[in-house]
């Protein structure tokens, strides 16, 4: 990938049948909906893809099928996180060989207490980057207990030049993004925000070049980000504020299940099933989400109609 990736790069959910087997056709339909929505790229096998519930064989099948579906029309990021540097490097090499434009990796951790000190984090990323030729995005997510202070991220970018992108989705993301952009400048051409874009405008103000939300309202978020980057901050703020109740409901009430509920409600997929032990939301929460979405009328509710 030579061109800088900016804009909106949603996480593609893994769609399951009611019996919890992978629905590759349904997942591919989500990709079609996202491309029609004008997204700037796609991210596969991330946490909002329920990557933690997939076997290695399922991961490979999903990545291969979706990269073939995209066929180079958009850059595709494949998440290759693993505690082991050897495994993460092998996953990253496989993703590159399948056609991924970039890999996204969390710092190594296992469970709530097995964390890694800063120098070992840098060595881990060096080993992964040494196995591939494509850019690396570091994912700074609350799921990982391995700390990534701004000072460590700055050292990481200096020591591992392939780390050209960062997805910041932790509390006080705007301050961290501002620190990274101020210290690194062009060395970090791709600072992105996450957390479903719930802090999008402050993060763009801090220097983010894009956002990596769920697949719930990426078409609408893409228009906001592109408008902001083109200089229309006032319009971007107004449009984001109109979406914010729905995004906040997703972020605080449903998590990754929101996108699946609306994908099914809109007729894009047949089942909104998640894999056990990750269960469904309550009927009350589901009704509240659908009611909010109906008022907002996003593409996800209209695309398949």
N, C-alpha and C positions, 0 to 999 in steps of 0.2 A: 504494500500500500504506500503510494507516494504522496497523494494529496492529504492535507490535514483533515481529520475527521472532526466535524463540529455538528451542532444541532441536537436532534433527539435520536437516541439509540436505545430503543426499548428492549427489555428482557423478554424473550419468547418463552411462554409457559410450556411445560410438557403436558400434553393432553392425554388423559387416560380414558379407557372405556369404563363402564360401570363395574367391571370385574377387576379393575386396577391394572390391566395390561396396557402397554403404551399404544396410543392411537396415533400412528404416524400420519395418516391422512388428515385427521383433525388438526394436528400440530402444523401440518403444511398449509391448511386453510388459514390458520392464524397468520402465518407468514404472508400469504396472499393479501389478507386484510391489511396488514401492516405496510406492505409495499404500496398498496393502493392509497393508503393514508399519507404517503409522502414522507415516510421516515428517512433519516439519513444513514442509518446503519441498523444492524441487529446484533443482539447478544444472546448466545445460546448457553445452556447448561449452567446458568447462574443459580443463586439461592432461590430466586423467585421462579426458577424452572424446576424447583424441587430436586436439584441435582443430588441432594443428600439421600434421596430415596432410590436412586438409579444404580443398576449394576454397570460394570464397565462395558459389557456387551451392549446394553441399552444406550449408554452414552455414545458409543461409536456409531450405532445405527442411527441415532437421532442426528448427530453431527453430519454424518455422510448424507442422509436423506435431505436435510435442510440446506446444506451447502449446494447440493445438486439442484434443489428447487430454486434457490436464489440465482445460481448460475452466473455469478459475477456482477449482477445488477447493482448490488450494494455491498459495501464492506461488512464482513461478518466477524464479530469477536466471539471466540470460544473460551469459556471459563475452564481453566485446567488446574484449579487449586487442589493441593494435596499436601499432607504433612511432610511426606518424604520428598526431598529434592530430586531424587532419581525418578520417582513416579511422576512428579510434576513436569520434569523435563521430557519424559517419554510422552506424556499426554500432550504437551505443547508441540513436540515434533510431529506427532500424529495429526494434530489439528492443522498445523502448517501444511502438511502433505495433502490433507483433504481440501485445502483452499482457503483456510482462515486468513483474514487480513491482519489479525492481532489476537493475542491471548490476554485474558484477565486472570490475575492470581491474587488471592489473599496471602498475607504472611503466614508462615507455618504455625499451626497450633493443633492441639488435640484435646477435646473436652474443654472444661472450664479452667483447668490449672496447668496443663502442659503447654507452656509458652516458650518463646525463643528470645534471647537477648539481641540487642541491636546489631552487633557485628555479625552474628550468625544469620540474621535476616538478610543482610547485604550479601553474604556468601551464598545463601540460598538463591537469591535472584541472579547472581552471577552465573551459577550453575545452570539455571533454567535458560537464561538468555544465551548462554554458550551453545545450547542445543538447537537454536532456531535463528532465523534471519529476519523475522517480522517483529514489529514493535510489541512491547509489553505494557499493559495497564496494571498498576497496582490498585487493589481494591481495599480501601480503608473502611471496614464495616464493623458495626458493633458485635456481629456474630463471633469475631475473632478476639480472644483475650490478649493476644500478642500486641503490645502497644506500638503504635506508629506515630510518635510525636513529629511535629513539623521538622524538627532538626534531623531526625533519622530519615525522613522522606527526602529532604534536601541532600543529605549525604548519599542516599541510594541513587538519586538521579545523577549526581556527579560521578559516582563510581560505576554505574551500570547504564551507559548511554541509551540502551534499548528501552529503558523505562521512560517512555515519552508521554504517557497518559496516566492520570490518576483519577479514580472515582472516590470522592469523599462523601461519606454518608454517615458521619458521626455527629454528635451534638457539637454546636458551635462550628459547623462546617464552613460558614462564610469566613470566619477569622482564620481558620486553617488554610482555606483556599487563598486568601489574601496573602498570608505569610509565604506560601509556596510560590505564588505568582511574583511577588515582590523579590524573593530571593533568587528565583530560577529563570524568570523571563522566558526567552525562547528555548531554553533547555527543557522546559516542560510545555510543549505546544498544546497539549490536550488535557487541561484540567476540567473535570466533569463533576456535576453533583449527582446525588442519588436520592434514596428515601422517597421514591415516588414523586419527586419534585415539590415536596411540601415546603421547602425553603428556596424555591427556584430563584425568585427575584433577588433576595439578598446574596445568593451564591453567584448569580450573574454579575451583580454589582461588585463582587469581590474578585472577579476575573474569570469565572468559569466560562468555558466555550460551548458548553452543551449540558445535556441532562440525560440520565439513564433511568427512566421510569419503568413501571410495569407496562403491560400492553393494554391498559384500560383506556387512557385518553392520549395516546402519543401523537395522533394527528393534530389535535388541538394544541398540545404542548409544542409541537414542531413549529406551528405558526407563531406561537409566542416567542420562542427562542430566536427564530429567524428575524422576526420583527425587532426584537431587542437588539440583536447584533447589527441590524441595518440602521439603528439609531432611533427607533420609535419606542423609547422606554415607557412613555405614558400609555400608549396603546397596549404594550405588553403587560404592564402592571394591571390595567383594567381587565384584560382577558384572563390573566392568572387569578385575580381575585374572584372572578366569576366561577372558575373551576375549583377554587380552593376548598369549598365545603365537601365536594365529592372526593377530592384527593385526601383531605383530612379524614374522612370517613373510612376510606381504604386503608390509610396508614395506621389509624388507631383502632379500628373496629374489626377489620377483615384480614389485613395482610394480603398475602399472595392469592387468597381465595377470591378476592373481589373481581380480579380480571376474569377468572374462570366463570364466575356467576354471570357476569354481563356478556361474556362471549357466548354462553349457552342461552341466555335470555334473548340475545340478538340473533340467534339462529346460526352462528358461525361454527359452533361445535355442538356435539350431541350430549356430552356429559360434562358436568363441572366437578367430577370426582377428584379428590386428592387422595394420596396414598396413606393408608394407616401407618403409624398412629396419628397422622395429621388429619383431624376430622373436619366436618363441615361447620359453618357458622350456624347460629341459632336461626330459627324461622323469623324471629323478630328482626334480627340484624339483616338478614337477607332482604326482607321487605323494605327496610329503611334504605339500603343501598339502591335497590331498583327504583324506589320512589325518587331519590336524589338524581339518579341517572336519567330518569324520564324527564325531569325538569330541565336538565342540562342538554339533553338530546345529542350525545356524542356520536361519532361515526360508528363506534362499536355496536350501537343499538340499531343502526340503519343499514350497514354495509351489506348484509345478507338478505335484506328485504327487497 
